[in-house]
Amino acid sequence: MTRVSQEELERRSTWRGACGVCGATFGWSKKLRYKQIYCSRVCAGRANGQISTVRGRLNHYVCRFCSKPFSVYHKRRAYCSRECTVLHRRELPVPRGYACRVDANHAEISRALKEAGASVIDCSKVGQGCPDLIVGKNGKTALMEIKNPKTQYGRAGLSKLQAEWHAEWRGGTLAVVCDVESALRVLKVMEA
């Protein structure tokens, strides 16, 4: 491998060229040791007669953020650039995060509460520390956080977000349940 002189590096850093196929202006790539003639492999292939079509059909879209029309070969593009993607996602009302974890005993507890005559709304997908269930019976409402003591995650207790949510709650009954029996005990407290 030959070492390139400093003068040659400076000359290459300022070099600009026009693609021999599409006419796009491009600069020298530091990965290559030679002067480029084409802006991309697609144009090089077209010039050499190796590629007849360029990655299929050109699709036309409108950017969801800036409403600027753009064309790409990729399907299902929503934004014209990475900047528009980031800016639009920052403006979304609900922050995106990881999928919420549901305990193994979640379905069993929900089913037992429904069989006991309670109305049950599953809020496990809400995340951000919100309890797993909203339970209503006899005109009273309770919130239940379900934990599974058989798993390490369940034995650890409330997460940081859950603890903050519980500390800030100013409403009615809020309980942490581990099994069907504890959930039914909360229902009995609600009936009293």
Backbone torsions as a table, in degrees:
resi	resn	phi	psi	omega
1	MET	NA	128.2	-179.5
2	THR	-90.0	144.4	179.9
3	ARG	-86.1	134.3	-178.5
4	VAL	-89.5	134.3	-177.9
5	SER	-71.0	161.5	-179.7
6	GLN	-63.8	-37.9	179.3
7	GLU	-63.1	-40.1	179.4
8	GLU	-67.2	-39.4	177.2
9	LEU	-61.9	-41.3	178.5
10	GLU	-65.9	-40.3	178.7
11	ARG	-63.9	-40.9	-179.2
12	ARG	-69.3	-33.5	-178.5
13	SER	-67.2	-26.3	179.8
14	THR	-97.9	-5.0	-176.6
15	TRP	-71.5	134.6	175.6
16	ARG	-130.5	146.3	179.1
17	GLY	-140.8	168.4	176.7
18	ALA	-114.5	137.4	-178.9
19	CYS	-63.7	137.0	-179.6
20	GLY	-73.0	-11.9	-178.8
21	VAL	-107.4	-57.5	-174.0
22	CYS	-99.4	-11.5	177.2
23	GLY	82.7	4.0	-179.9
24	ALA	-67.9	142.3	178.0
25	THR	-85.1	134.7	-179.7
26	PHE	-147.0	160.6	179.7
27	GLY	-103.6	175.9	-178.6
28	TRP	-72.8	136.7	178.8
29	SER	-91.3	129.0	-179.3
30	LYS	-68.1	-17.3	179.9
31	LYS	-71.7	-27.1	-175.0
32	LEU	-98.4	148.9	179.4
33	ARG	-100.7	7.2	-177.3
34	TYR	-132.9	162.1	-179.7
35	LYS	-75.1	128.2	-178.8
36	GLN	-78.9	147.0	176.1
37	ILE	-106.2	-30.4	-176.2
38	TYR	-118.8	151.9	-176.8
39	CYS	-75.6	-23.4	-177.1
40	SER	-153.6	170.6	177.5
41	ARG	-67.5	-30.0	178.7
42	VAL	-62.6	-48.0	179.4
43	CYS	-66.8	-36.3	177.5
44	ALA	-63.8	-41.4	177.8
45	GLY	-65.6	-39.0	177.7
46	ARG	-64.6	-40.6	-179.7
47	ALA	-65.8	-33.8	-179.1
48	ASN	-89.1	1.3	177.4
49	GLY	76.2	17.8	-177.1
50	GLN	-92.0	-27.3	-177.6
51	ILE	-118.4	119.6	-178.9
52	SER	-89.4	-36.8	177.9
53	THR	-121.7	152.3	-177.2
54	VAL	-100.4	100.2	172.5
55	ARG	47.2	34.6	175.4
56	GLY	87.8	-150.9	-172.4
57	ARG	-88.9	141.0	177.2
58	LEU	-79.8	124.8	-179.6
59	ASN	-102.7	141.7	-178.1
60	HIS	-111.0	130.4	-178.4
61	TYR	-135.3	171.5	173.2
62	VAL	-121.2	131.1	-177.9
63	CYS	-63.6	133.4	179.8
64	ARG	-68.3	-25.1	-176.3
65	PHE	-92.7	-55.5	-173.9
66	CYS	-100.1	-2.5	179.4
67	SER	61.0	22.2	178.8
68	LYS	-86.5	132.0	177.2
69	PRO	-71.6	142.9	178.0
70	PHE	-148.1	158.8	-178.5
71	SER	-125.6	134.6	178.5
72	VAL	-142.8	162.8	176.0
73	TYR	-87.3	-15.4	179.6
74	HIS	-78.9	151.0	176.5
75	LYS	-93.0	154.6	173.4
76	ARG	59.6	47.5	173.6
77	ARG	-94.1	136.2	-177.9
78	ALA	-107.2	-21.8	-174.5
79	TYR	-127.6	149.3	-178.4
80	CYS	-78.8	-22.0	-178.0
81	SER	-152.3	168.5	177.6
82	ARG	-66.2	-35.2	179.3
83	GLU	-62.2	-43.4	178.0
84	CYS	-64.7	-36.6	178.1
85	THR	-60.9	-49.2	-177.8
86	VAL	-65.4	-46.0	-178.0
87	LEU	-64.0	-40.0	179.9
88	HIS	-68.6	-40.8	-179.8
89	ARG	-68.1	-27.3	175.7
90	ARG	-68.3	-27.7	-177.8
91	GLU	-86.8	-8.0	-179.2
92	LEU	-64.3	140.8	-175.8
93	PRO	-68.2	-33.1	-178.6
94	VAL	-107.6	122.4	179.7
95	PRO	-66.8	139.5	178.4
96	ARG	-81.6	145.0	179.6
97	GLY	-153.6	-163.3	179.6
98	TYR	-76.2	159.5	176.8
99	ALA	-64.3	138.0	-177.7
100	CYS	-73.6	143.2	-178.9
101	ARG	-86.2	134.6	177.7
102	VAL	-113.0	129.9	-180.0
103	ASP	-69.8	154.7	-177.3
104	ALA	-65.4	-29.3	-178.5
105	ASN	-90.2	6.9	-176.5
106	HIS	-61.3	-51.6	-177.2
107	ALA	-64.7	-38.7	-179.8
108	GLU	-63.4	-44.4	179.8
109	ILE	-66.7	-42.8	178.8
110	SER	-60.2	-45.1	-179.5
111	ARG	-63.1	-42.5	-180.0
112	ALA	-64.3	-38.8	179.0
113	LEU	-66.3	-40.2	178.6
114	LYS	-66.2	-39.4	177.9
115	GLU	-66.3	-26.0	178.7
116	ALA	-82.2	1.2	176.2
117	GLY	95.0	13.1	-179.6
118	ALA	-95.7	153.1	171.6
119	SER	-87.9	133.6	-175.7
120	VAL	-128.1	127.9	174.3
121	ILE	-117.0	125.7	-179.2
122	ASP	-85.1	117.5	179.6
123	CYS	-114.2	19.4	-175.2
124	SER	-65.3	-24.7	-179.0
125	LYS	-83.7	-8.6	-179.0
126	VAL	-66.7	-43.5	179.7
127	GLY	72.5	-160.2	179.2
128	GLN	57.1	27.3	177.2
129	GLY	89.6	-4.1	-179.2
130	CYS	-65.3	139.4	179.1
131	PRO	-59.8	161.0	-174.3
132	ASP	-74.8	-36.0	-174.2
133	LEU	-130.9	144.9	166.3
134	ILE	-110.9	121.2	-174.9
135	VAL	-118.5	131.4	178.4
136	GLY	-126.9	136.4	176.1
137	LYS	-157.9	136.1	178.7
138	ASN	55.3	39.0	177.1
139	GLY	77.3	7.3	179.1
140	LYS	-117.9	153.0	-176.9
141	THR	-125.8	143.1	175.7
142	ALA	-137.4	149.8	175.3
143	LEU	-107.3	136.9	-178.7
144	MET	-127.9	130.0	172.4
145	GLU	-101.0	123.5	-177.1
146	ILE	-97.1	131.4	175.5
147	LYS	-127.0	143.4	178.8
148	ASN	-107.7	108.5	-177.2
149	PRO	-69.3	-7.9	179.7
150	LYS	-80.8	-12.5	-179.8
151	THR	-111.5	157.4	178.9
152	GLN	-64.9	-38.8	178.4
153	TYR	-61.3	-41.6	179.5
154	GLY	-69.9	-38.4	178.8
155	ARG	-69.1	-23.6	-178.7
156	ALA	-68.6	-17.0	-179.8
157	GLY	88.0	-155.1	-176.9
158	LEU	-72.2	142.4	174.2
159	SER	-75.3	175.1	-178.7
160	LYS	-62.0	-45.1	179.2
161	LEU	-64.2	-40.9	-179.9
162	GLN	-65.6	-41.5	179.6
163	ALA	-63.0	-41.3	177.7
164	GLU	-63.8	-43.4	-179.9
165	TRP	-61.7	-44.4	-180.0
166	HIS	-64.7	-37.8	-179.6
167	ALA	-67.3	-33.3	-177.2
168	GLU	-87.8	-8.6	-176.6
169	TRP	-69.7	127.5	-178.7
170	ARG	-115.6	7.1	-175.9
171	GLY	-91.1	-149.8	-175.1
172	GLY	-77.8	-146.2	-172.9
173	THR	-62.0	132.2	177.0
174	LEU	-134.5	117.0	-173.6
175	ALA	-131.4	151.1	172.4
176	VAL	-105.7	120.8	-177.6
177	VAL	-117.5	146.3	-178.7
178	CYS	-114.1	-19.0	-178.3
179	ASP	-153.2	178.9	-177.6
180	VAL	-63.0	-40.3	-177.1
181	GLU	-61.7	-43.9	179.7
182	SER	-67.5	-33.5	178.0
183	ALA	-67.6	-39.7	178.4
184	LEU	-69.6	-30.2	175.0
185	ARG	-64.6	-37.9	176.8
186	VAL	-63.4	-39.1	177.6
187	LEU	-62.0	-39.9	179.2
188	LYS	-64.7	-37.0	176.2
189	VAL	-64.6	-36.9	179.7
190	MET	-67.0	-34.8	-178.3
191	GLU	-72.6	-26.2	-176.3
192	ALA	-73.2	NA	NA
